[in-house]
Amino acid sequence: MNGKTITQSQITGEHGVALVKDRINAMGYLFGEYCRTEAGIDAFAEIRNAATGTPMAKIIAIQIKTTDSARYTAETDTEFEYLCREEDFNYWRDANVPVIVVLVRICDRTVFWKQIPREISATDRRLRFNKVDDDLSPPAADKLAQIAVDETRPGIWIPPAQIEEPVLFNALRVVLPRKIYIAETQHVHGRAVRKALLEICDFPPAEWVARNGRLITFLNIDSSPLRHVVDAGSIEDFDTAEFALTDDQDDEYQFIELLNRTLSRQLDDTLHWSRAAQALYFPPEPGRLDRHFSYFSTKKETKRAVVQSKRKANGDIAYVRHSGFRHRFWRNDDEWLIAIEPAYVFTRDGFRPDGFAGERISKLKRLETNATVRGQFVMWQRLLTSLGEEPQMDLLQTAAPARVPILRFEALEALVSPVSLKDDLWMQRDETPQSAEEELPL
C-alpha cells in the first residue's frame, strides 16, 4: 500500500461541486472553481445573456456545503434552516460581490441556494430556505441575475426571463355612433347654453359641446331638449367618421371634448368625478360605505374592493380609498382609442375630500406591482366594454333596463412578448415587503 487515501468527505465535496456546476450551466451561466487555498468561497458564477450569448461580467461568489444524506435543521416538507458560522458569515457579508450559500444533498440530489444578506448583523445569521422558491434550477436564473446587478450605478440592466408573457395595452377601441348632429345656436359659448337648458328642464342633457355659436352632439337634436337652444333650420346630421377623422385641429379638440362629456354622462349612474384627482371613481353604495365590484377577469370571475374604509382604533373613519381611473381619448390613424390609467381617490368619509390624499397615493403607488395595475385595468376594461349590458345588482342597485350607450368600447388584442420580467426582480428588495393589498399606515 502507498499510504495515500481519498476520504469520503472529499468525494462528497467534489460530487456537490459537480451538481452545482451542472445546475449553473443549465441556466446558461458560466461556472468556475476558485483556488484550493480558499477561505470560504468555492466558486464563481458569471451571468450570461442567453439570447445573445454575451457574458455580462456580473459575478456571484458561491460557497457550497454538501452532505450525503443528513437532514437539515428544522426540516419539513417545505422548508428548513441553516445556521452560518459567525466567521463565515462576516467574511461573506463583507465581500464586494454578492455571495450565495448553496446546500447540496447527494441522496436526493437537491440543491438549494440563499443569498447572504448584507443588512443584518451576525447575531441573526440563520438562513431560512423554502424548498420551492430557493431551488437552484433554471427558473432561479432570473433571481441570480438580479442579485448580480450593481445597484449603486445608474441605469442598471436587469436581464429578461426567457418566458413568453402576454402584454395588455392600457387602451380600448372606441366604437363611435353612426351619426353626429351639428346646429347653429344664438348662445356664444357652453355656459350660456347650459343656463338656457336649465330654464327648460331640471336635468338637461350633457352630451354636447358648444363653441363660437356652433353646437355638436351625438344626440338627435330634434328629439331632445337641445332643440330649444339651437336654430331649428340649421340642424344637420353627418356621418360621424366625416367629423371624427377631420384634419382640422380645432374640430379634433372639440370632438375630444364631446367624447369626454359623453363618457362622463354614460357613467353618471356608476361613477363620480373628482376634479382634484381628475379621475372618475366609485362612490359608496347607498346605505353602505365599503363596496365591491364583481367582474370576469382574464381567467375567472372575481371581485375587487373598490371602496374601502380605514378606521381608527376607536372605530371612527380615518379615510376612505376609492378605485378610479383617468382617461384620454386619442386618434390612431382612422380609429379612436381611449387610454386608461388606474388611479385612486381618497375621501374623509366617502364624499368629502381627504386633505392627505397626495401622501396616501404616493405611499400606495410604491406598493403597487405590475399585477396590481394589470388587475385594475382589467376591471375597468370589463366595466367599459359591458356598458349597455344588464347591470349588476351590486353596481347599480336596480334591475332597470340598461340605457343604450352612445359610445361603446372594445378590448384590444394582447400581444405576446417573447421575454418577461417578474415584479420581484425590479422592485426594491425588502426582507419584509408590504403587500399591495395592505392599507396605508395612518
N, C-alpha and C positions, 0 to 999 in steps of 0.2 A: 504493500500500500504506500501511496505517496504522501499521505497525511493531509491532503487538501480536501475540503468539503464545501459544498454549497448548501446553505441552510434552507429549510422550507420557507422561512420568512423572506429570504431573498427571492425565491421563486415566486412567492405570492406577490411581492412588491413589483416584480417585473411583469407578472400577469396583469396587475392592476394598471400599470402604465400603458400596457398594450391595449387594454379595454378603453381607457380614456382617449388614447390616440385614435382608435377606431371611431369613437363617438365624435370627436372633434373633426376628423377628416370627413365623416359622413355629413357634417354641416356645410362642407365646402371651405372650411377654415384650415389654416396651417398649424401644425403642431411640431414643437421641437423640445427635446430634453435639455435640461440645464446641466452644468458641470457636476462632477462627482463630489466636489467639496461644498455642496450647497448647505445652507443653514436653515432651510425651511421653505425653499422654492424648488419644486421638482421639474417644472417645465413651463413653457410659454405657448400661448396660442396667439396667432395673428389673424385679425379679421380680414376677410377677402370678399369682394363684391362678386357674388356667384353669377350675376348676369353678365358681367364683362370679364371676369377672371382677374380683376385688378386687386393686388394686395394693398391694404389701406394704411399700413404702418400703425395700426391701433393694436396695442399689445395687452394681453391679460396674463398675469402670473398665476400659476397653478400649483397647489400643494395637494398631493394625492395620498390618501390614507386608505390602506387596503386590508381587508380581513377575509379569512376563508369562509367563515360561517357564523360568526358571533352576532348576537342580536344587539341592536343599538339601544341606548338609554331611552327609557320610557317609550319604547316602540309599540305602535299599534298598527292596524291595517292601513292607516292613512298618514301617520306622521311619526317622528321620533326626534330626539335631541342629541346634540354633540357638544361637549364642553371642551373648548380650546384651552391648551396650556397657556398660562399667562405670558411667558416669554415669547411663545409663538405668536400670540395674539398681538402683542405690542410690536413685534417685528413686522408682521403683515400690515398692520394698521398704518405704519409709518412709511410704507412703500410709496414710490412716486408713480406706480401704475396700479390699477385695480387688481386685487388678489381674490381668488376663489379657492375654497376648500372643496375637494372632490372626494367623496366617500364611495369606495368600491367594495362590493361583497361578491366574492367569487362564486359561492354556491348557487346563487340565483341570478348572477350576472347583472345585478342592479348597480346603477351609477347615479349618484345624486350630487348636486352642487349647491354652493351657497357663497355669496359674496361676503367678504369681511367688511363690516360697516366701519366707517371712519369716525362717525359722530358719537359713538357710545364709548364709555370707559371700559377698562379691562375688568372691572368688577362685574360687568354684565356681558360676559364673553360666551354665553351659552347660545348656540345656534339652533334654531328650530326648523326642521325640514318637513316639507309637505311632499309626499311621495308622487303626487301628480304634478304640482307646479314646479318642483325642483328636480325633476328627472332630466338627466343630461342626455337628451335625444334631439333629433333635428328640429322639433318645434321650439327648442330653447335657443336656437341660433339668434333670433331677434333680440332676446334679452341679453345675451352675451355681447352682441354688437353694441347695444345701448350702454352697457357699463363701461365699454372701452372708449366712449366719447369723452373728449376733453371739454368739460363743461365750463372751464374758465375762459375759453376762447369764443368770440362771437361767431355767428354763422356756422354753428356745428352741423355736421352731417349725420343723419340717422338713417341707416340702410333700411330700405323697404323689405317687407316679408314677401317671399315669392309665392304668394297665395292670392288667388283671384278674389275680388271684393266688388259687390255692386255699388255703384256711385249714383246717388239721387241728386237731381237738380233741385235746388230750392225754389222752383218756379213751376207754374201751371200754365197751360194754354187757355186763353180766353176765347170762349165761343160767343161771338157778338150776335145781337138780334139782326134780323134781315133789314129792317127799316130804321132810319133816323129822320127826325122831323125838325124843320127849321122855319122860324117865323120872325117877322119884324115886330118890335114892341115899342111903345111910347116911353117905356121906362129905360133909362140910360144904363143902369147897372143892376146887379143882382139884389142889392139891398132894397131898392125901390120895388122890384118885382115881388120880393118876399113880403114887404109891407102891404102891397096891394092884394096878395093872395090871402093874407091873414084877415083882411076885411071881408073876404068872401067865405072862408071856411076856417074852422079851428085847427084842422090838421091837413094843411096843403101838401101836395107832392113835393119831394126834394130832389127828384132825379132830373135836373135840368141845370143849364148854365146860361147866364145872360151877360152879354158884354157888348158895349157900343151899339145898343139898340137891336141886337140880334139874340134870339133865344134858341137854343138847340136842346133836344131831348130825345130819349128813346120812347117816350110815351106818345100815344096818339093824342095830339093836342085837341082835336075836335071832341073827344070823349072824356076829357079831363078838365079840372078847374083851370088849367093853363090857358084855355080858350078865352078866358075873361081878361087876360093881361097881354094879349097879342093882337095884332091887326088881322082880322078874320080873313081878308082877301090875300094875305101874304103867306099863308101856311103852305108849305111844300114838303113832300117826303122824297127821300133819296135812298138808294142802296147804301147801307152802312159802309160797305167796302170803299165806295167812292169818296166818302169823307174820311174814313179811318186811315186810308193809305195816301193821304194828301202829302205833298212836298212842302206845303206852307207851314212854317214853324208855328205861327200864331194859332192856326187851326189845330195843329197837333197838340199844343198845350191846352187848348180849350177842350179837345177830345179827352185828354188825360184827366182833366178836372171833372168832366162828365162821368167818366168811368169811376173815379173815386167817389163821387156823390151817389152814383147808382149802387155801388157795392155797399156803402155805408147804410143806405136805405134798406137794401135787401137783408142786411144783418141786424137791423134795428131790434127785432124781437129776440135776438140771441146774444148780441154783444153790445157793450157800451164803448164810447170813445173817450180816451184820455188825452186831453190837449197837452198836458205836461209831458207825457211819455210818447206822444204822437203814435199811439197804438190803439187798436181795437182789443178789448179784453172781456173775459167772462165776468159778469156781475154775480152776486149771491143769488140763490134761488129764493123765491118768495117764502118768507117764514123760516128760512134756514140760512145759515152763514156759509158753512162749508158746502162744496159742490163737486160732483164728479161727472165726467163726460165719458160715455161708452162709445167705442168705435172699433172697427176692424182694422188692426194694424197690418203690417206686411205678412204676418204669419197666423195670427189668431185674434179672436175677439178679446178686447182688453178694455181697461177702464183707467182713466187718469184723473188725479185730483187737480182740478183747475181753479178752485178757490179754497185756500187753506188758511185757517186762523191760527196764530201763535198766541198762546195765553201765558200770563204771568203766574207766579206761584199762588197768588190769591184768586186766580180764576178770571181776572179781568183780561180783556183783549189787549195784547201788546201791538200787534199789527196783523194785517191780512194780505196774503200773497195771491195775486190773480195771474193766471196764464193769459198771454195775449200775443199779438203779432203786429209787426209793422209791414207795410207792403209798398210796392212800387210797380206801376204799370209801365211797360216799355215795348217798343216795337222792334221786331226782328224780321227784317225783310218784309214779307207780306202777311205776317201774323202778329198778334198781340199776346204778350205774356204778362203774368203777374209774379213778381219775386216776393217770397215770403221770408221774413226774418222773425223767428220766435223771440218773444220779449216777455217782460214781467211788469206788472203794475202793482204798487204797494199802497194800501189804504190803512187808515186807522181803525175803521170799523166795518169795512166793506164798501164804503161810499166816500167818506172824507179823505182827501189826500194825506199821505204819510210824509211828514217833514224829513224823515231819514231814508226816503226811498232810494236816493242815489247811492248811499253807502251800502244798503242792503243788496241792491242789484249788483254792485261791484263785488261783494263777497260771494254772492250766488254764482256769478259768472266764473269765478275762479274754481268753483267746484264742478262745473259742467264738463261732461265728456262729449265726444262725438256721438255716442249712443244716446245721450240725453237730448241733445239738439235734434238728432235724427228722429227720435220718438215724438218730439213736439211737432216737427214739421209734418210727419205722417198724420198726426191728429188733425192739424189744420188742413192738410190736403184732403183728408176724408170729409171734414165739415164742408169745405167749399165745393168739392165735387158732388156732394149729396144734396146741395141746395135744390129744392123742389121735390125731394122725396118726402114720404110721410115722416113727420117729425118724431123724435124720440121723446118719450114722456118725461125723462129727467132733464131734457134740454129746453123744451118749450112749455111743458106742464099741461098742455091740452092736446086733444086728439083732433083739432080742427084741421081741415084740409090745408095742405101746404100751398102757399102762393106760388104761382108760376114765376120763376125768376127771369128777370130781363137778361142778366149775364149768367152764363154757365161756364164751368171750368172743367178741364180735362187734365189728367195726370200725364206727365211726360215719361217716356220710357227711360228706365235706368240704363246706364252704361255699365260695362263690366271692366274694371281696372285689372290689369294683369298682376299688379302688386298691391300690397296693403300696408298699413302702419297701425299697430294696435295703440289704443289710448294710453295704456300704462307705460309705453315706451317714450312718448313725447311729453307726457305730463310730468310736472315736478315730482320727484320721488319723495315719499313720506313714509316713515315707519308705521304711522297710524293715520292713514288718509281718511278724510271725511267722505261719506257717501254723498253723491249728488242729490239724493232724496232727503238728506237731513235738513232740518230747519236751521236758519241762521241764529247765531247767538244774539241775545238781546243787547 
